[in-house]
Amino acid sequence: MSIAPSAAPARALRVWANGNEIFVEIPGKGGKPPYITSYPYDTRGIALTLSLLGANRIDYDYTGPMPIPSAYRTNITSGPGTAEQQASADKALRLAGLIK
C-alpha cells in the first residue's frame, strides 16, 4: 500500500475515522514504526483526539514562507481574562478530563 503525497510536515499526525472510531497515527522516531491509537467516535473521543493533536504540536515542522502567527503557537502565555479566570477555566477543564 502506498501513501499519497501530502502537504503535511513529515512529523505530522494522521487522523481518520470510520464512523465508529477516530484513529490517530503518530509517526515513529529513529526508524521505528508508527503508533496507531483509536478513540470512540463521540464527543469524548473528539476531545481526546484534539488533546493528543495539541500535545504533539511541533511549531518547527512548519516550513511555510512566513513564520507561524503567534495565535497558532503553543507557547502562548497570555489569553483572555484575568489570571484568576484562566486558572478557574483550567481547573474546570481538568476536572472534565479535557486537559491534563
MISE-77550 format. One record per residue: residue in one letter; y, x, z of N, C-alpha, C, O in turn. Coordinates in pm, 1 decimal. Layout:
! residues N
<r type="a" n_north="Y" n_east="X" n_up="Z" ca_north="Y" ca_east="X" ca_up="Z" c_north="Y" c_east="X" c_up="Z" o_north="Y" o_east="X" o_up="Z"/>
...
***
This chain:
! residues 100
<r type="m" n_north="-117.5" n_east="84.1" n_up="0.0" ca_north="0.0" ca_east="0.0" ca_up="0.0" c_north="123.3" c_east="88.3" c_up="0.0" o_north="136.1" o_east="176.9" o_up="84.5"/>
<r type="s" n_north="213.2" n_east="65.6" n_up="-92.5" ca_north="336.4" ca_east="143.6" ca_up="-95.2" c_north="450.0" c_east="60.7" c_up="-37.6" o_north="452.9" o_east="-61.9" o_up="-49.0"/>
<r type="i" n_north="542.0" n_east="130.5" n_up="23.6" ca_north="657.6" ca_east="64.2" ca_up="84.2" c_north="773.4" c_east="73.1" c_up="-13.3" o_north="802.8" o_east="179.4" o_up="-68.0"/>
<r type="a" n_north="838.4" n_east="-39.9" n_up="-34.0" ca_north="952.8" ca_east="-45.0" ca_up="-125.0" c_north="1066.6" c_east="39.6" c_up="-69.6" o_north="1082.4" o_east="50.1" o_up="52.1"/>
<r type="p" n_north="1146.3" n_east="100.2" n_up="-157.8" ca_north="1260.5" ca_east="178.6" ca_up="-111.5" c_north="1356.3" c_east="90.0" c_up="-30.7" o_north="1365.6" o_east="-30.8" o_up="-52.4"/>
<r type="s" n_north="1425.4" n_east="152.4" n_up="60.9" ca_north="1516.4" ca_east="78.3" ca_up="147.4" c_north="1646.4" c_east="155.9" c_up="165.1" o_north="1648.2" o_east="278.8" o_up="158.0"/>
<r type="a" n_north="1754.2" n_east="83.3" n_up="187.9" ca_north="1882.4" ca_east="146.0" ca_up="215.9" c_north="1895.4" c_east="179.2" c_up="364.2" o_north="1993.8" o_east="240.5" o_up="405.8"/>
<r type="a" n_north="1796.8" n_east="139.1" n_up="443.8" ca_north="1799.8" ca_east="164.4" ca_up="588.1" c_north="1780.2" c_east="312.7" c_up="617.5" o_north="1713.6" o_east="382.5" o_up="541.1"/>
<r type="p" n_north="1837.3" n_east="361.5" n_up="727.1" ca_north="1815.2" ca_east="500.8" ca_up="766.8" c_north="1666.0" c_east="527.7" c_up="788.1" o_north="1588.6" o_east="435.7" o_up="814.5"/>
<r type="a" n_north="1627.4" n_east="652.7" n_up="776.5" ca_north="1486.3" ca_east="690.5" ca_up="787.7" c_north="1425.8" c_east="651.6" c_up="922.2" o_north="1307.3" o_east="618.4" o_up="927.3"/>
<r type="r" n_north="1501.6" n_east="654.4" n_up="1030.3" ca_north="1450.6" ca_east="623.1" ca_up="1163.9" c_north="1471.3" c_east="476.8" c_up="1202.2" o_north="1453.1" o_east="441.3" o_up="1318.6"/>
<r type="a" n_north="1508.7" n_east="392.0" n_up="1107.9" ca_north="1535.8" ca_east="251.4" ca_up="1136.9" c_north="1408.2" c_east="176.6" c_up="1173.6" o_north="1300.4" o_east="208.1" o_up="1123.2"/>
<r type="l" n_north="1420.7" n_east="79.0" n_up="1260.1" ca_north="1309.0" ca_east="-7.0" ca_up="1294.3" c_north="1295.5" c_east="-114.2" c_up="1187.4" o_north="1396.0" o_east="-162.6" o_up="1135.2"/>
<r type="r" n_north="1173.1" n_east="-151.6" n_up="1154.4" ca_north="1147.8" ca_east="-259.4" ca_up="1057.8" c_north="1107.8" c_east="-383.5" c_up="1137.0" o_north="1030.7" o_east="-375.1" o_up="1232.6"/>
<r type="v" n_north="1160.4" n_east="-497.5" n_up="1096.6" ca_north="1133.3" ca_east="-623.5" ca_up="1165.6" c_north="1087.8" c_east="-726.1" c_up="1063.6" o_north="1147.4" o_east="-737.7" o_up="956.5"/>
<r type="w" n_north="982.3" n_east="-801.2" n_up="1095.6" ca_north="938.2" ca_east="-911.4" ca_up="1010.8" c_north="870.7" c_east="-1016.5" c_up="1098.4" o_north="838.0" o_east="-991.1" o_up="1214.3"/>
<r type="a" n_north="850.8" n_east="-1133.7" n_up="1041.5" ca_north="789.8" ca_east="-1244.1" ca_up="1115.9" c_north="693.1" c_east="-1318.9" c_up="1025.2" o_north="705.4" o_east="-1316.9" o_up="902.8"/>
<r type="n" n_north="595.9" n_east="-1385.6" n_up="1089.1" ca_north="501.6" ca_east="-1467.1" ca_up="1012.8" c_north="506.6" c_east="-1614.2" c_up="1051.8" o_north="421.6" o_east="-1692.0" o_up="1008.5"/>
<r type="g" n_north="603.0" n_east="-1653.3" n_up="1131.6" ca_north="614.9" ca_east="-1791.8" ca_up="1176.3" c_north="563.5" c_east="-1811.7" c_up="1317.1" o_north="609.7" o_east="-1901.7" o_up="1387.2"/>
<r type="n" n_north="468.4" n_east="-1729.5" n_up="1360.5" ca_north="414.8" ca_east="-1737.1" ca_up="1496.8" c_north="458.1" c_east="-1619.4" c_up="1582.6" o_north="470.0" o_east="-1631.1" o_up="1704.6"/>
<r type="e" n_north="481.9" n_east="-1505.1" n_up="1517.4" ca_north="518.0" ca_east="-1384.1" ca_up="1589.3" c_north="626.8" c_east="-1307.4" c_up="1514.2" o_north="641.5" o_east="-1319.7" o_up="1392.6"/>
<r type="i" n_north="703.5" n_east="-1226.9" n_up="1591.2" ca_north="801.6" ca_east="-1134.6" ca_up="1535.7" c_north="743.2" c_east="-995.2" c_up="1555.8" o_north="703.1" o_east="-960.2" o_up="1666.8"/>
<r type="f" n_north="738.2" n_east="-916.5" n_up="1450.5" ca_north="682.5" ca_east="-781.4" ca_up="1457.2" c_north="794.5" c_east="-679.1" c_up="1443.4" o_north="889.8" o_east="-699.0" o_up="1368.1"/>
<r type="v" n_north="781.3" n_east="-569.2" n_up="1517.4" ca_north="876.4" ca_east="-459.1" ca_up="1509.4" c_north="796.6" c_east="-330.9" c_up="1492.7" o_north="707.2" o_east="-301.1" o_up="1571.9"/>
<r type="e" n_north="830.0" n_east="-255.2" n_up="1388.4" ca_north="766.2" ca_east="-125.7" ca_up="1365.0" c_north="864.1" c_east="-16.5" c_up="1406.4" o_north="975.2" o_east="-7.8" o_up="1354.0"/>
<r type="i" n_north="821.5" n_east="66.4" n_up="1500.8" ca_north="902.9" ca_east="177.8" ca_up="1548.9" c_north="849.0" c_east="304.3" c_up="1483.7" o_north="732.3" o_east="338.0" o_up="1503.9"/>
<r type="p" n_north="930.8" n_east="375.7" n_up="1405.8" ca_north="882.0" ca_east="495.6" ca_up="1336.8" c_north="831.0" c_east="600.9" c_up="1435.3" o_north="886.5" o_east="617.5" o_up="1544.0"/>
<r type="g" n_north="726.1" n_east="670.9" n_up="1396.7" ca_north="674.5" ca_east="778.8" ca_up="1478.8" c_north="758.7" c_east="904.8" c_up="1461.3" o_north="822.9" o_east="923.6" o_up="1358.0"/>
<r type="k" n_north="757.9" n_east="989.1" n_up="1561.2" ca_north="830.4" ca_east="1116.1" ca_up="1554.2" c_north="731.1" c_east="1229.3" c_up="1536.0" o_north="618.2" o_east="1222.8" o_up="1584.7"/>
<r type="g" n_north="773.4" n_east="1331.7" n_up="1466.7" ca_north="691.3" ca_east="1451.2" ca_up="1452.1" c_north="557.8" c_east="1426.7" c_up="1383.1" o_north="456.5" o_east="1484.9" o_up="1421.8"/>
<r type="g" n_north="556.7" n_east="1341.8" n_up="1282.0" ca_north="434.4" ca_east="1317.1" ca_up="1207.2" c_north="340.5" c_east="1215.8" c_up="1270.3" o_north="233.5" o_east="1189.5" o_up="1215.4"/>
<r type="k" n_north="377.6" n_east="1158.0" n_up="1384.7" ca_north="293.3" ca_east="1057.3" ca_up="1448.7" c_north="305.4" c_east="925.2" c_up="1373.3" o_north="409.4" o_east="898.0" o_up="1313.3"/>
<r type="p" n_north="200.9" n_east="842.8" n_up="1375.3" ca_north="207.7" ca_east="714.0" ca_up="1305.9" c_north="305.7" c_east="620.5" c_up="1376.3" o_north="335.8" o_east="640.0" o_up="1494.1"/>
<r type="p" n_north="355.9" n_east="519.2" n_up="1305.5" ca_north="447.9" ca_east="424.3" ca_up="1368.1" c_north="376.2" c_east="338.1" c_up="1471.6" o_north="254.4" o_east="320.8" o_up="1466.9"/>
<r type="y" n_north="454.5" n_east="284.5" n_up="1564.8" ca_north="403.6" ca_east="192.9" ca_up="1666.4" c_north="452.8" c_east="53.6" c_up="1628.8" o_north="571.7" o_east="34.3" o_up="1603.5"/>
<r type="i" n_north="361.8" n_east="-43.3" n_up="1625.1" ca_north="399.5" ca_east="-180.9" ca_up="1592.1" c_north="375.2" c_east="-268.1" c_up="1714.3" o_north="266.8" o_east="-267.1" o_up="1772.7"/>
<r type="t" n_north="477.6" n_east="-343.3" n_up="1751.8" ca_north="466.4" ca_east="-436.6" ca_up="1863.0" c_north="501.7" c_east="-575.2" c_up="1812.2" o_north="562.1" o_east="-589.2" o_up="1705.8"/>
<r type="s" n_north="464.8" n_east="-677.1" n_up="1887.2" ca_north="497.4" ca_east="-813.2" ca_up="1845.1" c_north="541.7" c_east="-895.9" c_up="1965.2" o_north="505.7" o_east="-868.0" o_up="2079.6"/>
<r type="y" n_north="620.0" n_east="-997.3" n_up="1935.6" ca_north="670.0" ca_east="-1090.2" ca_up="2035.9" c_north="649.0" c_east="-1232.1" c_up="1984.3" o_north="639.1" o_east="-1252.5" o_up="1863.3"/>
<r type="p" n_north="642.0" n_east="-1330.2" n_up="2073.3" ca_north="628.9" ca_east="-1468.3" ca_up="2026.5" c_north="752.4" c_east="-1511.0" c_up="1946.5" o_north="863.7" o_east="-1465.5" o_up="1972.9"/>
<r type="y" n_north="731.3" n_east="-1597.0" n_up="1850.6" ca_north="840.8" ca_east="-1645.4" ca_up="1765.8" c_north="910.2" c_east="-1760.8" c_up="1838.6" o_north="892.7" o_east="-1877.5" o_up="1803.7"/>
<r type="d" n_north="988.8" n_east="-1725.9" n_up="1940.2" ca_north="1066.3" ca_east="-1823.1" ca_up="2016.3" c_north="1191.7" c_east="-1753.7" c_up="2068.1" o_north="1215.3" o_east="-1636.9" o_up="2037.2"/>
<r type="t" n_north="1271.7" n_east="-1824.3" n_up="2146.0" ca_north="1398.8" ca_east="-1766.5" ca_up="2191.0" c_north="1376.5" c_east="-1641.7" c_up="2276.2" o_north="1454.0" o_east="-1546.5" o_up="2266.8"/>
<r type="r" n_north="1273.3" n_east="-1640.6" n_up="2358.4" ca_north="1246.0" ca_east="-1522.4" ca_up="2441.1" c_north="1205.4" c_east="-1404.7" c_up="2352.3" o_north="1250.0" o_east="-1292.1" o_up="2374.0"/>
<r type="g" n_north="1121.3" n_east="-1430.7" n_up="2253.0" ca_north="1079.1" ca_east="-1325.2" ca_up="2161.0" c_north="1195.6" c_east="-1268.6" c_up="2082.5" o_north="1203.2" o_east="-1147.9" o_up="2059.5"/>
<r type="i" n_north="1286.9" n_east="-1356.1" n_up="2041.2" ca_north="1406.4" ca_east="-1310.2" ca_up="1969.4" c_north="1491.8" c_east="-1223.2" c_up="2060.8" o_north="1541.7" o_east="-1118.7" o_up="2019.1"/>
<r type="a" n_north="1508.5" n_east="-1266.6" n_up="2185.7" ca_north="1587.3" ca_east="-1188.3" ca_up="2281.3" c_north="1523.4" c_east="-1051.2" c_up="2305.1" o_north="1593.7" o_east="-950.3" o_up="2311.4"/>
<r type="l" n_north="1390.6" n_east="-1047.4" n_up="2318.3" ca_north="1322.2" ca_east="-919.5" ca_up="2338.6" c_north="1333.4" c_east="-830.0" c_up="2216.1" o_north="1348.8" o_east="-708.5" o_up="2228.4"/>
<r type="t" n_north="1325.6" n_east="-890.2" n_up="2098.0" ca_north="1340.4" ca_east="-812.6" ca_up="1974.7" c_north="1479.2" c_east="-751.9" c_up="1965.3" o_north="1494.3" o_east="-633.9" o_up="1933.7"/>
<r type="l" n_north="1580.6" n_east="-833.1" n_up="1992.8" ca_north="1718.2" ca_east="-782.5" ca_up="1987.3" c_north="1740.5" c_east="-674.4" c_up="2092.4" o_north="1812.2" o_east="-577.5" o_up="2067.6"/>
<r type="s" n_north="1680.0" n_east="-690.5" n_up="2208.4" ca_north="1691.0" ca_east="-588.3" ca_up="2312.7" c_north="1627.7" c_east="-457.3" c_up="2265.9" o_north="1683.4" o_east="-349.7" o_up="2287.3"/>
<r type="l" n_north="1511.1" n_east="-467.2" n_up="2202.0" ca_north="1444.7" ca_east="-347.5" ca_up="2150.1" c_north="1528.1" c_east="-281.4" c_up="2041.6" o_north="1539.2" o_east="-158.8" o_up="2037.5"/>
<r type="l" n_north="1586.5" n_east="-361.7" n_up="1953.8" ca_north="1670.6" ca_east="-305.6" ca_up="1848.1" c_north="1791.0" c_east="-233.3" c_up="1907.9" o_north="1828.0" o_east="-125.5" o_up="1861.5"/>
<r type="g" n_north="1851.4" n_east="-291.6" n_up="2009.5" ca_north="1965.5" ca_east="-227.2" ca_up="2074.8" c_north="1925.5" c_east="-100.4" c_up="2147.9" o_north="2000.1" o_east="-2.5" o_up="2147.9"/>
<r type="a" n_north="1808.4" n_east="-101.2" n_up="2210.3" ca_north="1762.1" ca_east="16.6" ca_up="2284.5" c_north="1731.0" c_east="132.5" c_up="2191.3" o_north="1737.1" o_east="248.3" o_up="2232.7"/>
<r type="n" n_north="1697.7" n_east="103.0" n_up="2065.9" ca_north="1661.2" ca_east="208.0" ca_up="1971.3" c_north="1771.7" c_east="237.6" c_up="1871.9" o_north="1747.0" o_east="299.6" o_up="1768.5"/>
<r type="r" n_north="1892.6" n_east="194.4" n_up="1901.5" ca_north="2007.3" ca_east="216.7" ca_up="1812.4" c_north="2041.2" c_east="364.5" c_up="1809.6" o_north="2055.0" o_east="427.4" o_up="1914.6"/>
<r type="i" n_north="2054.5" n_east="419.7" n_up="1691.6" ca_north="2090.5" ca_east="561.2" ca_up="1676.7" c_north="2212.8" c_east="568.2" c_up="1585.8" o_north="2201.5" o_east="548.4" o_up="1464.8"/>
<r type="d" n_north="2327.6" n_east="596.0" n_up="1642.7" ca_north="2450.8" ca_east="598.8" ca_up="1564.6" c_north="2448.4" c_east="705.0" c_up="1455.9" o_north="2503.8" o_east="683.0" o_up="1348.3"/>
<r type="y" n_north="2385.8" n_east="819.6" n_up="1480.7" ca_north="2392.8" ca_east="927.6" ca_up="1383.5" c_north="2300.4" c_east="905.7" c_up="1264.5" o_north="2301.8" o_east="986.1" o_up="1171.3"/>
<r type="d" n_north="2219.2" n_east="798.6" n_up="1264.6" ca_north="2139.1" ca_east="766.5" ca_up="1146.0" c_north="2226.2" c_east="711.1" c_up="1034.0" o_north="2186.3" o_east="712.7" o_up="917.6"/>
<r type="y" n_north="2342.7" n_east="663.0" n_up="1068.2" ca_north="2431.4" ca_east="603.7" ca_up="969.1" c_north="2489.3" c_east="713.6" c_up="881.3" o_north="2548.8" o_east="808.3" o_up="932.6"/>
<r type="t" n_north="2473.0" n_east="702.7" n_up="750.8" ca_north="2520.6" ca_east="807.3" ca_up="660.5" c_north="2619.9" c_east="752.2" c_up="559.5" o_north="2629.5" o_east="803.1" o_up="447.9"/>
<r type="g" n_north="2692.9" n_east="649.7" n_up="597.0" ca_north="2790.3" ca_east="589.8" ca_up="506.1" c_north="2910.1" c_east="679.6" c_up="484.0" o_north="2921.6" o_east="784.3" o_up="547.7"/>
<r type="p" n_north="3000.0" n_east="640.2" n_up="394.4" ca_north="3114.8" ca_east="722.8" ca_up="360.9" c_north="3219.3" c_east="730.7" c_up="470.8" o_north="3305.6" o_east="818.4" o_up="466.5"/>
<r type="m" n_north="3214.3" n_east="642.8" n_up="567.8" ca_north="3313.5" ca_east="645.1" ca_up="674.8" c_north="3243.7" c_east="639.9" c_up="809.8" o_north="3127.0" o_east="601.4" o_up="817.0"/>
<r type="p" n_north="3312.3" n_east="677.6" n_up="916.6" ca_north="3249.8" ca_east="672.2" ca_up="1048.3" c_north="3217.4" c_east="527.0" c_up="1086.9" o_north="3275.8" o_east="432.7" o_up="1033.5"/>
<r type="i" n_north="3124.7" n_east="511.7" n_up="1179.1" ca_north="3088.5" ca_east="378.4" ca_up="1226.9" c_north="3206.1" c_east="320.1" c_up="1303.1" o_north="3262.8" o_east="387.8" o_up="1388.9"/>
<r type="p" n_north="3244.8" n_east="195.3" n_up="1273.8" ca_north="3352.7" ca_east="132.8" ca_up="1350.7" c_north="3315.1" c_east="128.0" c_up="1498.5" o_north="3199.3" o_east="103.7" o_up="1532.3"/>
<r type="s" n_north="3410.7" n_east="150.8" n_up="1585.0" ca_north="3382.4" ca_east="158.1" ca_up="1727.9" c_north="3320.4" c_east="29.9" c_up="1781.7" o_north="3248.6" o_east="34.6" o_up="1881.6"/>
<r type="a" n_north="3345.8" n_east="-84.6" n_up="1718.7" ca_north="3288.7" ca_east="-210.3" ca_up="1765.7" c_north="3136.3" c_east="-212.5" c_up="1751.8" o_north="3070.1" o_east="-293.5" o_up="1816.6"/>
<r type="y" n_north="3079.8" n_east="-124.8" n_up="1668.3" ca_north="2935.7" ca_east="-121.8" ca_up="1646.8" c_north="2866.1" c_east="-11.0" c_up="1723.4" o_north="2743.5" o_east="-1.8" o_up="1718.0"/>
<r type="r" n_north="2937.9" n_east="72.1" n_up="1793.2" ca_north="2877.4" ca_east="182.3" ca_up="1866.7" c_north="2819.2" c_east="133.0" c_up="1998.6" o_north="2865.4" o_east="34.4" o_up="2055.9"/>
<r type="t" n_north="2717.2" n_east="203.8" n_up="2045.2" ca_north="2651.1" ca_east="163.6" ca_up="2169.0" c_north="2717.8" c_east="221.5" c_up="2293.4" o_north="2685.2" o_east="180.9" o_up="2405.0"/>
<r type="n" n_north="2809.5" n_east="314.3" n_up="2276.5" ca_north="2869.1" ca_east="378.2" ca_up="2393.3" c_north="3004.4" c_east="317.8" c_up="2430.5" o_north="3089.5" o_east="386.6" o_up="2486.7"/>
<r type="i" n_north="3024.2" n_east="192.0" n_up="2400.1" ca_north="3149.7" ca_east="124.7" ca_up="2435.0" c_north="3151.0" c_east="103.5" c_up="2586.0" o_north="3054.8" o_east="51.4" o_up="2642.3"/>
<r type="t" n_north="3258.9" n_east="143.4" n_up="2651.0" ca_north="3266.4" ca_east="129.2" ca_up="2795.8" c_north="3355.6" c_east="13.5" c_up="2837.3" o_north="3347.7" o_east="-32.6" o_up="2951.2"/>
<r type="s" n_north="3439.3" n_east="-33.4" n_up="2748.2" ca_north="3525.8" ca_east="-144.8" ca_up="2784.7" c_north="3487.1" c_east="-267.3" c_up="2704.4" o_north="3431.4" o_east="-255.6" o_up="2595.2"/>
<r type="g" n_north="3515.5" n_east="-382.0" n_up="2756.8" ca_north="3484.5" ca_east="-507.1" ca_up="2689.6" c_north="3575.7" c_east="-616.0" c_up="2742.0" o_north="3669.3" o_east="-588.3" o_up="2817.0"/>
<r type="p" n_north="3549.2" n_east="-739.6" n_up="2703.4" ca_north="3634.4" ca_east="-848.0" ca_up="2751.4" c_north="3613.6" c_east="-871.5" c_up="2900.4" o_north="3505.1" o_east="-847.9" o_up="2953.7"/>
<r type="g" n_north="3716.0" n_east="-916.9" n_up="2965.1" ca_north="3707.3" ca_east="-949.8" ca_up="3107.3" c_north="3731.7" c_east="-829.9" c_up="3197.4" o_north="3740.4" o_east="-715.7" o_up="3152.2"/>
<r type="t" n_north="3742.5" n_east="-859.3" n_up="3324.5" ca_north="3762.5" ca_east="-754.4" ca_up="3424.0" c_north="3629.3" c_east="-686.3" c_up="3454.5" o_north="3523.4" o_east="-732.9" o_up="3412.4"/>
<r type="a" n_north="3636.0" n_east="-575.9" n_up="3528.1" ca_north="3513.5" ca_east="-505.3" ca_up="3565.8" c_north="3423.7" c_east="-595.8" c_up="3650.6" o_north="3301.3" o_east="-591.7" o_up="3637.8"/>
<r type="e" n_north="3484.0" n_east="-676.9" n_up="3736.5" ca_north="3405.9" ca_east="-769.5" ca_up="3820.5" c_north="3335.6" c_east="-875.6" c_up="3734.9" o_north="3219.9" o_east="-909.4" o_up="3760.1"/>
<r type="q" n_north="3405.8" n_east="-927.9" n_up="3633.7" ca_north="3345.5" ca_east="-1027.2" ca_up="3544.5" c_north="3232.7" c_east="-965.3" c_up="3462.9" o_north="3129.4" o_east="-1028.8" o_up="3441.7"/>
<r type="q" n_north="3251.8" n_east="-841.6" n_up="3416.8" ca_north="3147.3" ca_east="-774.6" ca_up="3340.3" c_north="3023.6" c_east="-750.1" c_up="3427.4" o_north="2910.7" o_east="-768.4" o_up="3381.9"/>
<r type="a" n_north="3045.3" n_east="-708.7" n_up="3552.3" ca_north="2932.9" ca_east="-685.6" ca_up="3643.6" c_north="2858.4" c_east="-815.7" c_up="3670.8" o_north="2735.5" o_east="-816.8" o_up="3677.9"/>
<r type="s" n_north="2931.3" n_east="-923.5" n_up="3685.7" ca_north="2869.9" ca_east="-1054.5" ca_up="3709.0" c_north="2787.0" c_east="-1098.2" c_up="3587.3" o_north="2676.4" o_east="-1150.2" o_up="3601.9"/>
<r type="a" n_north="2841.4" n_east="-1076.6" n_up="3469.0" ca_north="2768.2" ca_east="-1111.9" ca_up="3346.6" c_north="2643.9" c_east="-1026.2" c_up="3331.9" o_north="2538.1" o_east="-1077.2" o_up="3295.2"/>
<r type="d" n_north="2654.7" n_east="-895.2" n_up="3360.1" ca_north="2538.3" ca_east="-806.1" ca_up="3354.1" c_north="2429.8" c_east="-851.7" c_up="3451.5" o_north="2311.6" o_east="-851.6" o_up="3417.3"/>
<r type="k" n_north="2469.6" n_east="-890.3" n_up="3572.0" ca_north="2373.1" ca_east="-935.6" ca_up="3672.2" c_north="2300.7" c_east="-1061.0" c_up="3623.7" o_north="2179.0" o_east="-1072.4" o_up="3637.6"/>
<r type="a" n_north="2375.7" n_east="-1154.3" n_up="3567.2" ca_north="2315.8" ca_east="-1279.3" ca_up="3515.9" c_north="2217.5" c_east="-1249.7" c_up="3402.9" o_north="2110.0" o_east="-1309.4" o_up="3397.2"/>
<r type="l" n_north="2253.7" n_east="-1157.5" n_up="3312.6" ca_north="2164.8" ca_east="-1122.9" ca_up="3202.0" c_north="2039.5" c_east="-1051.8" c_up="3250.8" o_north="1931.3" o_east="-1071.8" o_up="3195.5"/>
<r type="r" n_north="2053.3" n_east="-967.8" n_up="3355.2" ca_north="1935.5" ca_east="-900.7" ca_up="3410.9" c_north="1841.9" c_east="-1002.3" c_up="3476.0" o_north="1720.3" o_east="-996.1" o_up="3457.8"/>
<r type="l" n_north="1899.1" n_east="-1095.7" n_up="3551.9" ca_north="1817.2" ca_east="-1197.9" ca_up="3617.4" c_north="1745.3" c_east="-1284.6" c_up="3513.5" o_north="1633.3" o_east="-1329.8" o_up="3537.2"/>
<r type="a" n_north="1808.9" n_east="-1307.4" n_up="3399.8" ca_north="1747.0" ca_east="-1385.9" ca_up="3293.0" c_north="1645.1" c_east="-1304.2" c_up="3213.3" o_north="1573.5" o_east="-1358.6" o_up="3129.2"/>
<r type="g" n_north="1638.9" n_east="-1172.4" n_up="3240.3" ca_north="1543.8" ca_east="-1085.9" ca_up="3170.6" c_north="1588.7" c_east="-1045.1" c_up="3031.2" o_north="1507.7" o_east="-997.3" o_up="2951.8"/>
<r type="l" n_north="1717.2" n_east="-1063.3" n_up="3000.1" ca_north="1765.4" ca_east="-1030.4" ca_up="2866.3" c_north="1808.7" c_east="-885.5" c_up="2852.7" o_north="1810.2" o_east="-831.9" o_up="2741.9"/>
<r type="i" n_north="1844.1" n_east="-821.1" n_up="2963.4" ca_north="1874.9" ca_east="-678.2" ca_up="2962.3" c_north="1804.9" c_east="-613.7" c_up="3079.8" o_north="1766.0" o_east="-680.6" o_up="3175.5"/>
<r type="k" n_north="1789.4" n_east="-481.3" n_up="3071.1" ca_north="1721.6" ca_east="-407.9" ca_up="3179.3" c_north="1819.9" c_east="-345.0" c_up="3271.5" o_north="1780.9" o_east="-279.5" o_up="3368.1"/>
***
